[in-house]
């Protein structure tokens, strides 16, 4: 597949719109919860439910895309995204306009997020498979990395433009309606313009045989443990950020709605820091997986310390940016390390583990982090320091992580100079 082809541009838009919509929703969710008068932990639970469904349904969509075809599964996923974010917007409007009691409206919002959890993983899985079907091994690293970078770009665009859609009457629900419309447009383009030519996929043994029990395999086990610690800490930071900004600005007399653009700025700073690491520093410094993991966990730990030590909105933004810079190093480190530690026939299984890991990180950690924040402002950041301290320690105590992946004789591990690294995910399983 030519990376400049219309087909690849369409797949890039599919990944971009889902990530941007999710991060736009994440940026306004704390303000919606405060307007409804709900507990912060209850608000964060809406994302935990969708993360659970994402984790459970991801393997199903992977199998269905083999049988039904990539394009159809991409369309199913996009349809779920449009229905979910549009339904979330309608429920938000009903609650803000007092057409429904806040708890009833929030129940419908949770149902809408559950819909996304069920269908949300379909599009990225099928899009990745679509590219894999149509690229040579020499092209695949670059094409997959560029496709993944759409999610990183989405994490920048979503929070940045969300405040522009907070308009009269629709209010905080405006960004959801906007991204539902954008998603519908992309769905129509996929339907009309994305080629759906069949590709013959050659199986490599019995279904499920290659990756059976891989999560217990010593080759990848420590990478998964490290990834769970780091992504769990990241999920806590993302979930707490909006509430933290609102509370810091409330001390200056700013209302919840007036604080929304400042939440977007904080998220934009974090996404920009991640992209700076992955599109600039990693290619420049040519760091290997082991180095990326050490620097990533260490920088994220420092960012959480800064968040506690530096008061006010400025401290929140700078601390979150440093945390995101660390995650920008860490995620390509453990994903690449685990991939390079196994053979060609196990790549699909490792990719599935990474997808499930992203979903698992948004199950318990966001709710626990917000609950700790309600108890004490520094609570979630202290917990993250412990998690990231363990991750950093693991980098030096695990022989697998300390030495990095082995040099397998049947694979050229040298990326081309123009290969962009994988991007930071948004919530619920983006890679």
C-alpha positions in Angstrom: 0.0 0.0 0.0 1.3 3.4 -0.9 1.3 5.7 2.2 0.3 8.6 0.0 -2.7 6.7 -1.5 -6.3 7.8 -0.8 -7.0 4.5 1.0 -4.2 5.1 3.6 -5.5 8.7 4.1 -8.9 7.3 4.8 -7.6 4.8 7.4 -5.5 7.6 8.9 -8.7 9.7 9.3 -10.5 6.7 10.9 -7.8 6.5 13.7 -7.6 10.3 14.0 -11.3 10.9 14.5 -11.7 8.2 17.2 -8.8 9.5 19.2 -9.8 13.1 18.9 -13.4 12.4 19.9 -12.3 10.4 22.9 -9.9 13.0 24.2 -12.5 15.8 23.5 -15.0 13.9 25.6 -12.3 13.3 28.3 -11.6 17.0 28.5 -15.3 18.0 29.1 -16.3 15.1 31.3 -15.1 16.5 34.6 -17.0 19.8 34.0 -20.2 17.8 33.1 -19.9 15.8 36.3 -19.5 19.0 38.4 -22.5 20.6 36.6 -24.6 17.5 37.4 -23.4 17.6 41.0 -22.1 14.0 40.8 -19.2 12.5 42.7 -16.0 12.5 40.8 -15.5 8.8 41.2 -19.0 8.1 39.7 -18.0 10.2 36.6 -14.8 8.3 36.1 -16.7 4.9 36.4 -18.3 5.7 33.0 -14.9 5.2 31.3 -14.0 2.2 33.4 -17.1 0.3 32.1 -16.3 1.1 28.5 -12.7 0.0 29.1 -13.9 -3.3 30.4 -16.1 -3.9 27.3 -13.2 -2.9 25.1 -11.0 -5.5 26.7 -13.6 -8.2 26.4 -14.6 -7.5 22.8 -11.2 -6.8 21.1 -10.5 -10.5 20.4 -13.9 -10.9 18.8 -13.5 -8.0 16.4 -10.0 -9.4 15.4 -11.5 -12.7 14.5 -14.6 -11.2 12.8 -12.4 -9.0 10.5 -10.8 -12.2 9.2 -14.2 -13.7 8.3 -16.3 -10.7 7.4 -13.7 -8.4 5.9 -11.7 -5.4 7.1 -13.9 -2.7 5.5 -17.1 -4.0 7.0 -15.6 -4.2 10.5 -14.2 -0.7 10.2 -17.7 0.6 9.3 -19.2 -1.3 12.3 -16.6 0.4 14.6 -17.2 3.8 13.2 -21.0 3.3 13.5 -20.6 2.4 17.1 -18.4 5.5 17.7 -21.0 7.8 16.1 -23.9 6.3 18.1 -21.9 6.4 21.3 -20.7 9.9 21.2 -23.9 11.2 19.8 -25.9 9.5 22.4 -23.6 10.8 25.1 -24.2 14.3 23.8 -28.0 13.8 23.9 -27.9 12.5 27.4 -25.7 15.4 28.5 -28.1 17.9 27.0 -31.1 16.2 28.7 -29.3 16.5 32.0 -28.1 20.1 31.6 -31.5 21.3 30.4 -33.2 19.4 33.3 -35.3 17.3 30.9 -34.0 14.4 33.0 -32.8 14.1 36.5 -28.9 14.2 36.6 -28.6 10.6 37.8 -31.0 9.4 35.1 -29.1 11.4 32.4 -25.8 10.0 33.7 -27.2 6.5 33.4 -27.9 7.1 29.7 -24.4 8.6 29.4 -22.9 5.4 30.8 -24.9 3.3 28.4 -23.5 5.4 25.5 -20.0 4.8 26.8 -20.7 1.1 27.0 -21.7 1.1 23.4 -18.3 2.6 22.5 -16.6 0.0 24.7 -18.3 -2.8 22.7 -17.7 -1.4 19.2 -14.8 1.0 19.7 -11.9 -1.5 19.2 -13.4 -2.8 15.9 -12.1 0.1 13.7 -8.4 0.3 14.9 -8.0 -3.5 14.8 -9.5 -3.8 11.3 -7.6 -0.7 10.0 -4.3 -2.2 11.2 -5.2 -5.5 9.6 -6.2 -3.8 6.4 -2.7 -2.2 6.2 -1.0 -5.4 7.1 -2.8 -7.3 4.3 -1.6 -4.8 1.7 2.0 -4.1 2.7 5.2 -6.0 2.3 7.3 -6.8 5.4 9.7 -4.1 4.4 6.9 -1.5 4.3 5.0 -2.7 7.3 6.9 -1.0 10.1 6.7 2.4 8.6 3.0 2.1 7.6 1.9 0.7 10.9 3.8 3.4 12.8 2.3 6.2 10.7 -1.2 4.8 11.1 -0.6 4.7 14.9 0.6 8.3 14.9 -2.9 9.4 13.9 -4.0 8.6 17.4 -1.2 10.8 18.8 -2.3 13.7 16.5 -5.9 13.1 17.7 -4.9 13.6 21.3 -3.7 17.0 20.3 -6.6 18.0 18.1 -9.5 16.8 20.3 -8.9 18.8 23.5 -7.7 21.8 21.4 -10.8 22.3 19.4 -13.4 21.0 22.0 -13.9 24.4 23.6 -14.9 26.0 20.2 -18.0 23.7 20.2 -19.2 24.7 23.6 -22.0 26.9 22.2 -25.3 28.4 23.5 -28.0 25.9 24.3 -25.9 22.7 23.6 -23.2 23.9 26.1 -20.8 21.2 27.2 -22.5 18.7 25.0 -21.5 20.6 21.9 -18.1 18.8 21.3 -19.9 15.4 21.3 -22.3 16.5 18.6 -19.4 17.9 16.5 -17.4 14.7 16.7 -20.5 12.6 16.0 -20.9 14.6 12.8 -17.2 14.3 11.9 -17.4 10.5 12.6 -20.5 10.2 10.3 -18.6 12.0 7.5 -15.6 9.6 7.9 -18.0 6.6 7.9 -19.6 7.8 4.7 -16.1 8.3 3.1 -15.1 4.7 4.2 -18.4 3.3 2.7 -18.0 5.2 -0.6 -14.3 5.5 -1.1 -12.3 2.8 0.7 -11.5 -0.2 -1.6 -12.7 -3.5 -0.2 -10.8 -5.9 -2.5 -10.5 -9.3 -0.9 -7.0 -10.3 0.3 -6.2 -14.0 0.8 -4.9 -14.4 4.4 -2.7 -17.5 4.9 -3.1 -19.0 8.4 0.1 -20.0 10.2 -1.3 -23.1 12.1 -4.4 -23.7 14.1 -6.3 -20.6 15.3 -5.1 -19.3 18.6 -2.1 -21.7 18.7 0.7 -19.2 18.2 -0.2 -16.9 21.1 -1.7 -19.4 23.6 -0.5 -18.5 27.1 1.9 -15.9 25.7 1.1 -13.5 28.6 2.9 -16.0 30.9 5.9 -16.4 28.5 9.2 -15.2 30.2 10.1 -13.4 26.9 7.2 -10.9 27.3 6.0 -11.2 30.9 8.2 -8.4 32.3 7.3 -6.1 29.4 3.6 -6.6 30.2 4.1 -6.0 33.9 6.1 -2.8 33.1 3.4 -1.7 30.6 0.6 -2.3 33.1 2.4 -0.2 35.8 3.1 2.7 33.4 -0.3 2.7 31.6 -2.1 2.4 34.9 -0.3 5.5 36.1 -1.0 7.3 32.9 -4.7 6.5 33.2 -4.8 8.0 36.7 -3.2 11.2 35.4 -5.6 11.5 32.5 -8.7 10.9 34.7 -7.7 13.3 37.5 -6.4 16.1 35.3 -9.7 17.8 34.5 -10.9 17.8 38.1 -7.5 19.1 39.3 -7.6 22.0 36.8 -11.1 22.9 37.8 -10.2 23.0 41.5 -7.0 25.0 41.0 -8.9 27.6 39.0 -11.8 27.6 41.4 -9.4 29.0 44.0 -9.0 32.1 41.7 -12.8 32.5 41.3 -13.2 30.9 37.9 -16.4 28.9 37.2 -16.5 25.3 36.0 -17.5 26.2 32.5 -14.9 29.0 32.3 -12.3 26.5 33.3 -13.0 24.3 30.3 -10.5 26.0 27.9 -7.8 25.7 30.5 -8.4 21.9 30.7 -8.0 21.8 26.9 -4.7 23.7 27.2 -3.3 21.3 29.8 -4.3 18.3 27.6 -2.8 20.0 24.6 0.5 20.5 26.4 0.6 16.8 27.4 -0.1 15.6 23.9 2.4 18.0 22.4 5.1 16.7 24.8 4.3 13.1 23.8 4.6 13.9 20.1 7.8 15.8 20.7 9.2 12.7 22.3 8.0 10.3 19.6 8.4 12.3 16.5 11.5 14.3 17.5 13.6 13.0 20.4 13.4 9.3 19.8 14.5 9.4 16.1 17.1 12.0 17.0 18.6 10.1 20.0 18.1 6.7 18.4 17.3 5.1 21.8 16.7 1.4 22.1 13.8 -0.2 23.9 15.6 -0.7 27.3 16.7 3.0 27.3 13.2 4.2 26.4 11.7 2.3 29.3 14.1 3.6 31.9 13.8 7.2 30.7 10.1 7.0 30.3 9.3 5.7 33.8 11.8 8.1 35.4 10.4 11.2 33.6 6.8 10.3 34.4 7.8 9.8 38.0 9.4 13.3 38.1 6.3 14.8 36.5 4.1 13.4 39.3 6.5 14.8 41.9 6.4 18.2 40.2 2.6 18.1 40.2 2.7 17.8 44.0 5.5 20.3 44.6 4.4 23.1 42.2 1.1 24.8 43.2 -1.5 26.3 41.0 -2.5 25.9 37.4 1.0 26.3 36.0 2.3 23.4 38.1 -0.5 21.2 36.9 0.3 21.9 33.2 4.0 21.6 33.5 3.8 18.5 35.6 1.4 16.8 33.2 3.6 17.8 30.2 6.6 16.1 31.9 4.5 13.0 32.7 3.4 12.8 29.0 6.9 13.2 27.8 7.9 10.2 29.9 4.9 8.2 28.6 6.0 9.2 25.1 9.3 7.4 25.7 7.9 4.5 27.7 5.1 3.2 25.5 7.2 2.7 22.3 9.8 1.0 24.6 7.7 -1.7 26.0 5.6 -2.3 22.9 8.7 -2.6 20.7 10.6 -4.6 23.3 7.8 -7.2 23.5 7.4 -7.4 19.8 11.1 -7.8 19.2 11.3 -10.6 21.8 9.1 -13.0 19.8 9.1 -14.5 16.4 7.2 -13.5 13.3 4.3 -16.0 13.8 3.6 -14.5 17.3 3.3 -10.9 16.3 -0.5 -10.9 16.1 -0.7 -12.4 19.6 1.6 -9.8 21.0 -0.4 -7.0 19.3 -3.6 -8.5 20.9 -1.9 -8.4 24.3 -1.0 -4.8 23.9 -4.6 -4.0 22.9 -6.0 -5.7 26.0 -3.3 -4.0 28.2 -4.5 -0.6 27.0 -8.1 -1.5 28.0 -7.1 -3.0 31.4 -5.3 0.2 32.3 -8.5 2.1 32.2 -10.5 -0.3 34.3 -9.5 0.2 38.0 -6.8 2.9 38.0 -9.0 5.9 36.9 -11.7 5.2 39.6 -9.1 4.5 42.2 -7.1 7.6 41.3 -10.2 9.9 41.4 -11.2 8.4 44.7 -7.7 9.1 46.1 -8.0 12.7 44.8 -11.3 13.1 46.7 -9.5 12.0 49.9 -6.4 14.2 49.3 -5.3 16.3 46.4 -1.8 14.7 46.4 -3.2 11.2 46.8 -3.3 9.9 43.2 0.1 11.4 42.4 1.7 9.7 45.4 0.2 6.4 44.2 1.6 7.1 40.8 5.1 7.7 42.2 4.9 4.3 43.8 3.8 2.6 40.6 6.4 4.4 38.4 9.1 3.7 41.1 8.3 0.0 40.7 8.4 0.3 36.9 11.8 2.0 37.1 13.1 -0.6 39.5 11.9 -3.4 37.2 14.0 -1.9 34.4 17.1 -2.6 36.4 16.2 -5.8 38.3 14.7 -7.7 35.4 17.4 -9.3 33.2 15.0 -9.2 30.2 14.3 -5.5 30.5 17.9 -4.6 31.5 19.5 -6.2 28.5 16.7 -5.5 26.0 15.2 -7.9 23.4 17.5 -10.5 21.9 19.0 -10.2 18.4 16.9 -12.8 16.5 18.8 -14.1 13.4 15.7 -14.1 11.1 14.8 -10.5 11.5 16.2 -7.1 10.5 15.5 -4.8 13.5 16.9 -1.6 12.1 14.1 0.9 11.3 14.4 3.1 8.2 15.4 6.7 8.9 11.9 8.0 8.0 10.0 5.6 10.3 7.9 7.5 12.8 7.4 5.9 16.2 4.1 4.7 17.7 2.0 7.4 19.3 0.4 7.8 22.7 -3.1 6.2 23.0 -6.2 7.8 24.1 -8.5 6.1 26.6 -9.9 2.6 26.0 -7.2 0.8 24.1 -5.7 3.0 21.6 -2.1 1.8 20.9 
